[in-house]
């Protein structure tokens, strides 16, 4: 959990988890997936699963944006799970 809070891929991830993480990070931050990563995902999971992952990732982002835009709070006034970072800070941390 701490790695995710610091915008780092957890080192304990299995190979299939790493692939999904990298795919979703690229799609979310760069709005595209490099060809090599796309081919790796298709070879590993199959084209339909990669399309499903893309839809799932997009749906998650859409719901997150809706909740953030309407300022839906954390239930029972709980603490924010992640620090609010600028896109530049996120990219810098991912590349570190």
TAGIDA-V623377 format. One line per field, one symbol per residue. psi: psi as a letter, one per 20 degrees, with the letter a starting at -180 (. if undefined). burial: b if it has 24 or more other ideal C-beta (glycine too) atoms within 12 Angstrom, else e. A space follows every 10 residues. Layout:
psi = ???
burial = ???
//
This chain:
psi = ggghhjlqpp ijqrghgggg ggghgggghi krpqghgggg gghgiqgghg ggggggghgg gggggggghj lprpqkkrqp hqqpqqhghg gghhi.
burial = eeeeeebebe eeeeeeeebb bbbbbbbbbe eebeeebeee beeeeeeeeb eebbeebeee eeeeeeeeee eeeeeeeeee eeeeeeeeee eeeeee
//
